[in-house]
Amino acid sequence: MIELEGVPELVDPVMVAAFEGWNDAGDAASAAVAHLDKEWKGEVFAALDAEDYYDFQVNRPTVWLDDGVRKITWPTTRLSVVRVGGDKPRDLVLVRGIEPSMRWRSFCNEILGFAHELGVELVVIMGALLGDTPHTRPVPVSGVTSDADLARTMDLEETKYEGPTGIVGILQEACTHAGVPAVSLWAAVPHYVSQPPNPKATLALLNRLEDLIGLRIPLGELAEDARAWQLGVDQLAAEDSEVAEYVQSLEEARDTAELPEASGEAIAREFERYLRRRDGGGGGDGGGPFSRDTPGDRTRPPKPKPTQRPGQGESEGDGKDTGPGTPESSED
């Protein structure tokens, strides 16, 4: 039994999780949870035992100096709580760590144990993948679930994916089998500029999370960082005619595919977000389905490479094994 001493009773808690590694192209998902933790001053209350889940030859500990004293930070997964005030407060349980090297079922059971003890009502797992998407267009974010009823009530896709998966998919299925409502949010990162950070994808994930749970999320400088990131990639792509031509072809394909979707529903979503930000305040606005009442150094983008499809082998990445080579939005 997990006993959480010193953790106050939470208000309508939602668990938000992200893991570095295969499910985190451009570090977009882990950066989103880090942003929530920073903006709302999260308080760490638990950390999983690194010995149980990590291969230290794969995820090495780091040594650092604290007033001349050498200390070690071990790779692990930490849980923190943020208290979101306002007229209709709602608390978040943030799970941030590294995809485990082993014992995934035990890892998920530990996470679910915390969720049960804290009375979590919904688990949202964020991921990012490499896709054929142009950096000049809005970042596609897919919301998927294994629960048919949840898909219907929250306007999500019901997953039909078959193929290799990561800890995001495993944790979502563990939630489903445990009877805990769970949703995965996937942001698509351009595969030709997959180097972290990607503030534009991080921003897109946070906007989708905001819509999902009905909280106004303070963005800080993230919107400006996203604009600076896109400008930087624009400039780098313009230096290579082959990359510029490839980006243009992606833009044309994206615009053609999305032409029918310039719908009133999409416009209404953007207008609701605008109203939330105009009204100000850090608390929930009651608008979500689970609401209480109902850039660093820029590197040159590589030459475009064909994106792999499920079943064609390992992921295409930037050397960090950051994500599958095709959108896994139909999976998790």
N, C-alpha and C positions, 0 to 999 in steps of 0.2 A: 504494500500500500504506500502510495506517495503522500507524504505529509508536508504541506506547505506552510511552515510557520512564518509569520511576519508578512504574508501576502494578504492584503485586505480583501474583503468581499468585493467582487467586481460587478459592474453594471452592464448587463446585456453584452457579455464579452464575445469578441470575434478573434479567432486566431489567424494571424497572417504569417506565412512562412515562405522562405526562399533559401536556396542552397547554391553555393558556388560550385562550379564544375560543369558537367555535361549539359545540364539544363539551364545554363546561365550565360548565353551568348552575349558578349559585350559587357558582362557583369551587370546587365540592366536590372535583373530581378533582385539580386542581393543589394544593389545600390538603392532600390526602392524601399526595401525594409530598413536599410541603414538610414535613409532619409527620414522615415517615420520615427525611428528611434531618436535621431538627433533633434528633430523639430519638436517632439513631444517629451523629450528628456526621459527616455525609458530607464527603468531600474531593473537591472539583471537580478533574477531571483533563483536561477538554476542553470546548471551546465551539465551536459551529459559527459560521462566518463570517457575521455579520449582513448584510453586503453581498449575499450570494448568495441570501438567502431572504426578506428583509423589505422592505416598502414603508414607509419611515420617515414618510410622510405619514399612514399608517394606524396604525402602531405607532411612536410618536415616542420618540426617546431622551430621557433625563432628565438634568438637570444638578444636581449636588449639591456641597456644600462639605466638604472633608476638611482640617481644620486651616487653614481660610482659603484652600485651594487648590481652584479649580473643577475638577470632574471630570465626565466623561460616562459614563453607563451605557447601552449599546446594547441594544435588544431582541434576544434570541437564544435559543438552546436550549443548556443546559449539561448535562454528564454528570458524575455524581459516584459514588463508591464508598462503600458502608458495609459494615463488617466486623461480622457478627453472631456473637458468641461463644456459649458454652454447650457442652453435651455433644456436640451435633452441629451444628457451625458451618455457616453458609451465608451467602454474600455477595450483596449486591444492587447492581446497577448502576441508578442513578436517572437518568431522563431527564426534565427539566423545562424547559418553555419556552413559547413562544407559537406557535399555529398559523401556519405560514409563509404568506406572501402569494404566493409563486411557487415554481416549480421543485420541486414536491412529489416527483417521482420521484427527483431527485437528493438531496433531503433524506432520503428513506427509505433510499436506498442508502448514504448516510453513516452513518445510525444502524445499519444492518445491518452495515456494515463494522466498526464498533466492537463489535457483538455477536459477530461472527465472531472478531475478534482476542482478545476476552476469554473466549471459550469459553462464551458464554451458552447455557443449556439450555432456557430458556423465556422468552418475552416476554409480559408482562402489560400491557395498555394500559387505562387507566382513563378513563372519561368520565362525564358527567352530562347529563341531558336534562330538559326540562320535560314534565310529565305530569299526568294527571287522578288525582292521588293525594293523600289527606288528610295534613296535617302531623302528625296525632295518631296515626297508625299507623306500624308499622315501615317503614323506607324500603325499597322493592323494589330489589333489585340482581340484574340478570340477567348471567349469564356465557355468552358466545357465542363461537363459533369457526367458521372455514371448513373445518376439518379434521374429517371424519366420524369417523375413528378417535379423535381427541382428544375429540370430543364424547361418544363412548361411554365412554371410559376415565375421563374426569374429570367425568362427569355434567353436561355443558354442553348448551346449545342449539346446533344447527347453523344458521347464519344463512341466512335465506331472503329477506332484505330487498332491495327494489329501489327506488331513488330517490336523491335527493341525499345526499351523504355528506361527511364531514369528514376531517381528517388521521388520526383514529383508525381509520376504515375503510380508508383508503389504506395506512396502515402495516401493519395486520393482513394485508391482501391481499399486500403486498410480502413480509411474513414467510412467508406460505403458499407463494408462488412460489419463495422462496429455500430452502424446506425447513426453516424454523425454526418450531418449535411456538409458536403465538401464541393468546392468549385476550384478549377484551375484557370488562371489567366495567363495566356501566352502572347508575348510580344514578338513580332517578326523583325529581325535585325538584318540589314543588307549584308549578304555574304561577302561582298567585295570590300566592305569596310567594317570588319568584325572586331577590330581591336577595341578594347575598353579604354575609356568609359564611353557609354552611349547615353547621354542625358536625355536625348529625344525619346528613346525607347523607355527609359525610366519614367519620364513624365507621362507617357501614354499609359503605362501600367497604373500609375497613381490616379490618373483621371478615371480609368475604368474601375478601379477599386472604390473611388469616391462615389461613382454612380451606383455601384453594387450595394454598398453598406450604408449609404446615406449620411456620410460625414464630409464636412468641408476639410480638406487636407491643406495645410499651409505649404506652399511650394517654395518659399524662400527665393533663391536665385536660380532655381532649376529651369524655369522658362527661358531666362536669359542664356543660361548655359546651353540649352537645346538649340537656340538660335545661333549661337556662336559655333557650336559643333557643326550645324548644317552649312553655315557659311564657310567654315574651314574645309569641309569635304567638297563643297562646290568648287573652291579654288584649286584643290588638289586634283579633282577629276578633270577640270578644264585644262590642266597641263598635259593630259594624255588623251589624244583624240579617240583612241580605241575605247577607253573607259567612258568618255563622254558619249560616244555613240551607243554604247551598251546601256548606259543609264537612260538615254532617250528612248530606247526600245522598251525598257521596263516601264517607263512612264506611260508610253502609249498603250501597252498591254494593261496596265493598272487602270488607266482612265476608261478604257473601253469596257473592262469587266465591271467597273463600279458605276457606270453611267446610270443603270436602272436604280441604283441604291441611293440616289440623291433624294431621299424620301423625307416626308414630313416627320417621321419618327426620329431620324438622325438629327434633323434640324432642331426638333423639340429637346433632344438630349443635350445638345450644345447650349440651348437657351436656358435650360434648367441649371446647368453648371455655371453659366454666366450670372444668373440670379443669386446662386449660393455665394459666389465670390463677391458680388456687389453688396449683399446684405452683411458680409463680414461675420466675424465670430468664429470660434474654433470648435464649436460643438456640432452635434448632428442636427440635420434639418428635418429628420423624419421622412426623408424621401426615398430611402432604400427599401427593398423588399424585406430585409431583416431589421428594419428600424424599430425603435422601441415601441411605437404605437401600432403597428401592424408588423576648360577641357584639358588639361594636361598637354604633353607633347603630341603633335600630330604626326602620323606616319603616312607615307604614300600608300594609297589604296592599291592592292595588287591587281594584276590583270584579271579580268573576269574569268571564272572557271565554271564549268557546268556543275549544277547542284545535284548531289546524289539523291536518289529516291529510297524510300524504305525497302530494305531487302538487298540493296546494292553494296552494303559494306559499312565501313566505319564512317564517322561523321567527318564532314569537311570543316576545318576550323582554322584557328590562328595559332596553333601550336599549344593552346591551353586546354584543348578538348572541351570547348565551351558549349557545344550544343550540337544537336543533330543537324544534318545537312539539309533537311527539308522541314517545312512547318509541321510540327507535331500537334498542331492545334486540334486536329481531329482525334488526338489520342487522349490527352489528360485534361 
